[in-house]
Amino acid sequence: MPEGRASRADARLQPLLRDLQGNILRGHGRERCALILLRFHCAPREARRWVSAFGGWVETAAVQFAGGNAYELPGAAPFWGFYLSAAGYRHLGVPQALQPADPAFQAGMRAAAQRLGDPSPDTWDADLQHELHAMVLLAHAEAPRLQQEQARLVASLDGIAHWSVEQGQAHQRKHRDGLLPAYRFVEHFGFADGRSQPLFFEEDLAEDLEGAAAHVHHDPSAPLSLVLAPDAAGGAQAFGSYLVWRKLEQDVRGFHRALRALAQTHPDARGDAARAGALMVGRYPDGSPLQPPGAADTGRPGEVNDFDFSGDAEGRHCPFSAHIRRINPRDGQGRDERIVRRGISYGTVPQTFDELAAAPLEALPEGGVGLQFMCFQSAIGMQFERLQQRANVQAEGDGPDAIAGTAAGGSLRWPAGPAGFQSFVTLKGGEYFHAPARSVLTRMVHLPG
């Protein structure tokens, strides 16, 4: 596997890309998805036979790259991805030597609750408390086609697996000035989402520059080893990735009640709920960084991403407790801890921050909406778990991360003094999965065991 910057057209990469599942190195792009969660109840040989047949449905990275934005056209094909848990590998009878070796993956997410500072799995949604063997990701731009394809999948599962479905939909919203920044998606607290991802190819880095000559303050480039690991059950060009899935419910009413109170009581907020939110997140609702030292003004909201915190060593501009500074301090350290986020909102259509700020609190949801958090990495313990521990840690005067934390609340250190706050995110379920190489899926019925 080549290290360093490469082109998607690099001949050395083509065998790898033809076998690697899509949605890892670049998002699949569709705005609707269904996460079909499986628990096999048939004999291992029958389950293997089904996996081998389904492997032919899975879209590879090579097909994804060749298709470009064709998924936006009427009648476009759906995206299919398939992921196995450690329990799923065991049910299929795959020998230990051919299973993904990551210790956190092998133990599963339930076993990590205390280590991560998560609530007990006994508090998860009832239908997510049982063991999961696999997840199918189905995505399409059109709801009727998504439902049609889901029905086709479910029909194939008769006699094979129990299943349940989690829905997701990315929502594209314009800000009040009518501009639609490149990241353009809004999550349920009203903030722009999807900015600042690791980028693996020269083509993606050039697109991210948006006309600038080079990345000066923040380098988003990443080696393929950040997200890919050899698939022990495949050949020399077979690679997979570890997927973390977490269903995170958001209490929008509680979050905005707290913001409005802080806007009126904390001097750093200056009477502005949007600024109070920016102090928690590190970016304003439109995605613009909170007074990034040394960052150039593009004149377009949210499009500044080439910045670091080197001119803010004391946290006077962006507090150390802010989400983006806690998770990605941009100091050159921890670059190997980065994750590739592929999450999507669920529930009703998220509103922009301006819409939420103008609405009466009683009109905002307290539950039933949130984020289907998904991220890929090459080592769960060294990447996701380190970041989540950082999000939940309560030390040096800070409570949990206001956006990613799932632990009980505390306070946040702001320049003028502590800001009382609690987490308004609740973990409702989740699991650690592995995205096998497509060749491993199609050959599952022939693997030893």
N, C-alpha and C positions, 0 to 999 in steps of 0.2 A: 504494500500500500504506500503510494508516494506521500512524503511528508512535505510541509511547506505549501506555498500557494500553487495552485494548479488550475488548469482550464477544464471545464466540463468536457471539452473535446479531446483532452489528452488521451492518446491511444492506450497508454498504460492502464488507464482507469476503466476502459470499456468493459472488460470481463467482470469487474467488480460491480459496476453500475447495472449490468444486465441481470445480476442476481440479487442485488440489494433491494429491499422494499422501498417504495416511494414514501414521501412525507417525512423523511428523516433529514436529508440534506437540504431540502426545500419543501415548504408547506404545500399541501395538495391544492389549496386555493378555493375549494368549494365553500359556500356559505352555510350549508346545512349538513348535518351528519347524524348518524345513529350509531351508538356504541352498543353492540349486541354482546351481552355477557353470557358466557356458556359454562355449564357444569355437566360434563359428560356422564351419562348413566349407562352407557352400553359397554360391552367388553372392549378392552384395549385395542384388539385387532380391528374391530369395527370403527372405533374412533380414529385410528390411524388411517384407515381407508378413506374416511370422510375428509380428514385433514389433507391427504394427498390429492384428493379430487378438488378440494377448495383451493389448494395452492395455485391451481391454474387460473383462478380469478384474480389473484393478487397482482397489483400494478407495481412494476419495478421502477427504480430511479431512472433508468435509461428511457423507458417509455414515457415517464413523466416529463423528463427534460425535452424529449423529441416533440412532445405534444404542445409545449409552450402554454399559451393561454387558451387552447382549444376547448378546455373544460367550460368556458363561458358561453360557448355557442349552443344554440338550440339542438337538442338531440345528442349532446355530448355523452360520452360514457361515464359511468360512475367510477369513483375511486374505491378500491377495496384494500384493506390492510388486515393482517392477522397476527395476533400476539398470544404467546403461551405464558402462563405462570409456572412457577416451580412445581406447584401441585399438579398442573396440567401435564408437564413432562413426566412426572411420576406416574400419573394415571395412564399415560400412553406406554409406559414401560420402557422409556428410553434409558439406556445405561447411563450411570452417573458420569462416566468419562466423556460422553457425548452431549451432556447437558451444559448450559452456560454456568460458568464457575463462580460468578460474583457472589460473595458470601451473603450480602444483603438480599439479593434476589432469591437465593436458595432459602433463606429464612422467611421471606415474605413481609409485607407491610404491617400486618397485625403484630408481628414480633417486634417491630421497631417503635411501637407507640411510646413506650416509656423513654427510650433513647432520644426520640425526636421531640419529646414534650407534647405529644398529641393527646387528645382525650382518649379514653378507653374505647376499643372497638365495640364494646357492649352498648355504646351510645349511638352507634351508626344507624342508618336506616335499616329497618328489619330485613328487607330483601337483599341488603348488601353485607349482612353479617355472616352469610354462609361462604364456604370455600368456592373460589372461582378458578376455573381451569384455563379459560381463554377469553379473549376479547376480539370481536370483529369490528373494524372501523369501516363504515359505509358512508360515503359522502357524495353529494350531488347538489347542484345549484337550485334544482326545482323540486318542491315538496312532493308533487304527485309521483314523479319518477323515483324519488327516494323511498316512498311508501311501497311502490311496485317492486323495487329491488329488495327491500326488506322482506316483503312477503315471499319472494322467490327463495331467499336465504332460509327463512323460517321453515318453509316447506321441506327443504333438504335436511333439516334437523330432526324431523319426525323419527322417533326411536333412537336418536343419537344423543341428544343433550337437552337438559332444561335450559331455558333462556329467559332473559329479561332485557329491557331496552332502556338506555339513557339517551335522551335527545340533546342536541346542541345546535345552536344557530349563531353565526357571527353577524353582527348588525352594523351596517355602514351608516354613519350619521354625519351630517354637515354641522359645522359650528355656526354660531350666529352671524359671522362675517361671510358665510357662504363658501368659504374655502374648504376643500376636501384634501387634507394632507395625505401623503402616500400610505401611512399606516392606517388611517381612517376608521378603524374599528373602536367601539366604545364598550367598556364593561359596565356592570350594573351600578357601581358607585359614581359613574358619570365621567370617568377618565379615559382618555385615548389609550388604546392598548396595542401591543404588538411591536413596539419600537425596541431597538437595540438588541439584535440577535447575533450570535456568532455566524460568520460568513465563511464558506469553505472554498469558494471559487472566484477566480479573477473577475468573471462576468458580474457576480453579485457585488463584489467590492467596488467595481466601477459604477454600478447603478447606485450604490449607497453614497458615493462621493457627491452626487448631484451637481456635477460641474466643477467641483473643487479639484485642485491639483493633487492633493494627497490628504490622508488622515494625519492630522498634526497632534491632537491631544489624546484621542482614543482610537485604538486600532481594533476593529471588530473582527479581523481575520482569525481563523482557527484552523488547526490541522485536522485531518479526517479522524485521527486517533482520539480527538476529544469526544466523538460521538459513536465511532465504530469500533467493534472488537471482533476478532476472528470467530467464526461459527464452528465450534468443535465437531459438529455433525456433518460439515460440508468439506469441500475441497479447498485448495490453496487460495482461491479467489472468492470464497464464501465468507461474507461478513454480516453481522447482525448488530443490533443496538438494544439497549435496555430502555423500556418505557415505564415511566411512573405515571399512574392515573390516580387522581384524587377528586372526588366530588366535593366542592367547597360551596356551601350555602352562604349567601351574603345578606346581612340585615341592613338593608338600605335605609330604612327609617332610623334605626339606631345610629348609624354612621353619620347621617346628615343632621340628626338632632345634636350629636356631639360637636360637629363642625360649627353649627350655628351658635352653640353655647361658647365655644372657644373663640369664635370671631368677636364676640361681645366682651369676653373677659380676659383674654390673653393679649398682652401688648404686641407680641410678634405677629399676630394675625391682622392687626391694624383695621379691625372692624370688617374684614373681608373673609367670607367663608371659603372662597376659592383659594385665597392665600393660606388659610388654615389647612386646607386639603393639600396644597403644594408642600407645606412644611412636613406633612406626614408622608407624602409620596416621593417628594423630591422633584416633581414636575407639576406644572399647572394642568388643569383639566384638558387643555388642548394639546398637551404633550410637551410644551415648552419647559426646558429645565429651569429650576429655581435659581435665578441669578448665577448662571455658570461662569466662574472666573475664566476669562480668556476666550470665551466662545463668541463667534461672530454672529451677528444678527442677519438672518436670511430674509427677513421681511415676511416670512410665511410661518404661521403658527406651528409649533411642534416639530419643525424639521431640523432643529439644531440637535445633533447627536455627537459631533466631534468636540467633546469637552472632557475635562477631568476636574479633580478637586484639589489640584496642587496649589492653587492660590487661595484655598479656604481651609488651611490646616487646623483651624480652631472650630470649624463648623458654624461660623457666623452667618454664612449664606445658606448652605444646605445642611441641616442638622445631621449628626451622625446617626440619629435614630430614623431618618427618612428611609423609606423602602429601597429606593434605588442605590442609596449610599451604603446601606447595610448589606444588600445582596450583591452589589457590583461596585466596590469602592473605586474602581478605575485607577488604581495606584500601581499597576504593573504586577501586583501580587494576586495570587488566586486565579490566574487565567485558566489553569487546568481544572478549576471548579465550575466553570460555566456550563450551563445546560442549554439545550435547544427546545424552546417552548413551542408547543403546538396546541395550546388550550383553546376552548371555545365556550361562549356563554350558554346558559340554559335558562328556560323560563320565558317570561314575557319579554318584549322588546326593550332593551336598555334605553333609558333616556339620557340626553346630554346633561352635563352638570348644570347648565343654565336652566333647563327644564325642571330638574330636581330641586334646584334652589328656589324656583318660583312656586313650586307646589306646596300645599299644606302638608305637614308631616304625616297626618293620618292617611293621606293618599298614597304614601310610599310603602312598598312591600317590606314586611319584616322577615319573610322567608319565602321558600318556593322558587327563588331565583338565585343564580350564582354562576360558578365557573366549573366546567369540566376541565380541570387542570391536567395537562399532559406534557411531559417533557422527555426527551431522549438524551442519553449519555452513554459513555463507555464503562462507567463504574458508579453504581448507585451510591455506595457508601462514601466515595470520595467527592461526589458532585452533589446530587440532590440532597442527600442526608446532611452534608455539611451546611448547605445553604438553609435547609429547614431548621436545623438546630440554631443557626444564627438568627433566623426569623423568630424563633420561639424563646430565645435566651432572654433572661431578665437579670441584667447585670449593669453595673456602673450607672444606675439611675434610670435605665430604660426598661419599659415593659416590652411585650411582644410587638413584632412588626405589625403596623396597622393594616397592611394589605395582605401579607402572606402568613402572618402568625395565626396559630390556632389555639394557643395557650390562653389562660386567664389573663385579664388585663392588669395594667399598672399605670405608669406614667411615661412620658417621652421627654427627653432633654431637648429643650429649645433654647436659643441664645439668651433670652431674657428670663428663663426659669422653666421649671417643670410644667408640662401640659398633661393634665389628667386625661387618660384615655384607656379604652379597653378594646380588645379584638372584637370585630363584628363579623368574623368569618368562622363558620363551624364546619368541621370535617364530618361528612355524612357517609363516607365509605371510600374504598380505594384498594389498589393492589399494585405490586411490582410485576411487570411482564417483560418478555423478551421478544424482539422482532426477528425471527429466524430468516436466513437467506431463503429466497424462493425455491431454490433447488432442494433445500432441506425439507421444505414443506411438501413438495411434489414427490419426494422420495421417502416420506415418513413411513409408508407402509413397508418399505424394504429395509429400514434401519434395523440393526441388531436389537434383540430384546424380545 
